[in-house]
């Protein structure tokens, strides 16, 4: 139930517009336990989990650093639809 996404736009109040690998743009929410630990900027590769009851929203589970994202891109793990690294 988890997919890759790219942080597209910062909206404030721990919300981010995320372009997901399945082609949908979702409203991502950073949970409280990750809010202070994980600073997310536009263009970061993230792992999201879409909500079961509202498919246009998701939780952000993890952010990859630029080094990790380029490594995953070289290995072919990141889908071509969101591969900007």
Buried (B, 14 or more C-beta within 10 A) or exposed (E): EEBBBBBBEEEEEBBBBBBBBBEBEBBBBBEEEBEEEBEBEEEBBBBBEBBEEEEEBBBBBEBBEEEEBBBBBEEEEBEEEBBEB
